[in-house]
Structures are given as C-alpha cells and as structure tokens.
Amino acid sequence: MRNYCIRAATPDDLDSARAVMLDTVYRDFGTGYVPRWHGDIVDPLGAYLSPARHTLLVAVDEWDGAVVATAALDSRGPAHPPNPRDLAERYPSGETAQLRRVYVRPEHRRRGLARRLVRELLDFAAADGGYRAVYLHTDPAVPGAEAFWRSLGKVVWDERAERAQGAGIVHFEIPTAT
C-alpha cells in the first residue's frame, strides 16, 4: 500500500501540480487548456499561493516523491455570466470558498486522496473564519465526479435540467462540517 503526504504546495511543487491539472483537462475533460477557464492552472502562484485566503494542496506519493493529486480553494464565487445571477448572488466572492482543481492521477484514484484533500480544504476554509459557504461545480461527464461530490454535498443547481440535450454543469454546496 502506498502512503501519501497531503500538504500545502510550495513554489517547488508548481510545475508538477500544473502537469497534474493540465493532464486532467486534456484527458478527462477533453477540452484542453482554455484560457478563460484555466488561467489559474498557468499561474498557480498568483492564483493560490500568493493570496492569503487561497491555497493549493498537493498529494505527494511518499514512495517516489511525485505529486499525484491537487486541490485548490479560492475566494471567488461563481461569476455571472456564464452562471445565473441568483447563483452568483447566493455565493458572492469574498464570502465564498470555491473548491477547484480536485484532480487525482488515474493510477492513484480510489485510495481516498480526493476525500482527504477536500477535508483539508474545508479545514482551511473554517480556519479562515470569513467564509460563509463552500461552493464548487463539476462536469458530470467526468466518470465518478458527480457521485463523489454528491457524497459530500448538496446540488444547488443542475444545468442539465435547463437543457434539452442533457449536457451541463452541476453546482454544489459543501457543508463545512463534512
């Protein structure tokens, strides 16, 4: 059994963390890098390490020292547009901890890493003291993503209900005491 160390990313981790994130958006999402969606991946230092209320966590395989998973939190709520105005108003920037980039390399999945990372992010948000809600969105087309987030939180808006073709993003709120 492999052991993993979950910790806040350092500047030395950023290239490896960026590789995990980019591999995920290309392999799992099939979108590749899209600047308006993935700018934080290119600049994780500016997005997560520099701002005091933001963080980027990594899971490091203790066997070989490789970064095998990431998870991030920032204080930006969902933007309107593209999200509905009432969703943006319910989760305003500054008061909302948004979970982002919870990605695990395929060969390290099903070992509890994502759940451990989310628990650490929730602890970070609670310690901050200024967040009144924890929000995230996920693409239900990614295998396992929707079921994982449903096990941790509640759906607050499912875009698929709004679209005849059944495509769309699912938005969640996660209780801070998960």
N, C-alpha and C positions, 0 to 999 in steps of 0.2 A: 504494500500500500504506500502510495506517495504522500508526502507531507508538504503542506503549502503554508507559506507565511503571507498573511494579509497585512498590508501596511500602506501608509501614505506614500505616494510616488515622490521620488526625488528627481531633480533635473537629469541625473544619470539614467533614469528609467524611461525617459520620454520617447526615445527612438523605438524601444521595444514595445511600449504601450501603444504608440502610434501604429506600429505594424499590426498589433492585435486588432485595433479598431479598423484600420483600412482593409485588412483581410476580411473582416466581418461584413463591411458594407459592400465589398465586391462579391464575396462568396455567398453569404446568407441573404442579403437584401437584393443582390443583383443590380443595384443602382450604380455601383462605383462611387467615386468621390463626386459629390455635388456641392459646390462652394456655399450656396445659401443654406444648406442643411448641415454641412460637416466642417465648417470653418474651425470649430473647436478642436477637431482632430489634427489639423495642420498646426495649430498654435495652442497645445495643451498648457504650456507655461502661462500664457496670458489668460486662458480661459479658466484654469483650475488651480494652478499653483500660486499665482500672484495674488488674486483677490482673497481677502481674509475669510470670507464666508463661503468659499468654494473649496472643493477638494477633488482629487483624483486618487483613487486607491488602485493598487495592483496586487495580484496574487502571484507569488513567486514560487516556482517549483523548487523545493529545497534540494532535490537530487542534482539538478544541473544549473540552478540559478536563473532559469528562463522566466520571463514574465509571460504568464499563460492566461491571465484574465484582467479585465479592467472594470471599474465602476466609478462614476463621477456624480457630483452634486453641484448645482449652482443655484443662484437666487433669482433666476429668470423664469417667470411664469410663461405659459403658452401665449404666443403672440396672436393678435388679431389684426388683419388676416394672417394666415390662412384659417386659423381656428375661429369658431363662433365667438362673437363678442361676449356672450354670457359666460363662456368658459374662461376667457381671458380676465373677465371681471371677478370671477369666483376665485381664481388663482393669480393674484397680482404679483408682479415682480417685486422683490424685496421682502415679501411676506411668505413666499412660496419656495420651498426647497424642491427643485426639479431633479429627479434622478435621470441620469443619462449614461450612455455607453457601458451598460452592464453586459459585457461580452466575455465569453469563455471560448478558448480554442476548442475545436471539436474533440480532440483526443483527451481533453481534460474535463469534459462535461459529465454530468451525472455523479458528481463527487461532492455536491453541496457548496461549491465555490460561489455561485451566484447568490445563494441564500446568505452565506457568510458575509459577502461583500455588501449586500443590501442591509443587513443588520448593522454593520459598521457605519454605513452612510446614515442610517436612522439615528444611531448614537451621536454622530457628528451634528446632525440637524438639531437634536434635542439639546446638546451641549451649547449650541449657538444661542438658543433661547429666543431668537427673533422670528423663527418660522412658525406660522400658524397652520400650515398644511404641507403635505408631501404629495407631489404630483408626478406623473410620468405618462408617456404614451408609448405604444408599441405597435408594430406591424404584425397582425395576426397571421400573415402568410409565412412568417418565420416559424419553422417547426418548434413546438414547445413553448414559445414566448407567451402566448395568450394564457395558456394553462398555468404557467409559472406565476404570472402577475395576478391572475385570479386567485391563486392560493395565498397571496399576500395582501390583497386589497380589494377595493370595490370599483366596478366600472361606473364612471360618471358620464361618459358619452361614447357611444359606439357608432362610428361613421357609417358602418355597413347598413345600419337601419335607415340611413338617409339616401342610400344609393341603390338603384335597381340592380346593378351588376354584382353586388355583394362585396365590393372592394372598399377598403378604408382602414383608417387607424382607430385603435381602441385607446381611450383615455382613462386613467385610473387615479384614485386617491389611495394612498397607503397610510394606514394608522401608524402613528409614531411608536406605539407600544406593540409592534409585531414581534 
